[in-house]
Amino acid sequence: MTIASTDLSDMQIDTTFTSPQGSAAAQRALDYYLKPAVSEAPIESRFFDVNRNISREEALVHASDLLRCAAATAHESAENLQGPQRALAFSVVHMVDMAQALVDRSLDDDRND
């Protein structure tokens, strides 16, 4: 259904809001999208961390391997499910496959440079 342009003239539009200053909702939205994430735990106490000396290419190769394992695990799980759970598991397979393609493309670009 489309709204005709004549229908818009009958609508009451509030134009008094001219600035997000003082608006709690606007501040929360800005904080959510613009403030960097703050780690809850100091780096020293992380359970898992990445070796700071690993190259970008090595990290991408390892990420590619991890994604390949995740896709295989999700696909195997999906085979044993029915209904909505099966569809959800296959959506995970699809998302992992997309991430895999992005990582592999990044590796291809690095190797061609």
Buried (B, 14 or more C-beta within 10 A) or exposed (E): EEEEEEEEEEEEEEEEEEEEEEEEEEEEEEEEEEEEEEEEEEEEEEEEEEEEEEEEEEEBBEBBEBBBEBBEBBBEBBEEEEEEEBEEBBEBBEBBBEBBEBBBEBBEEEEEE
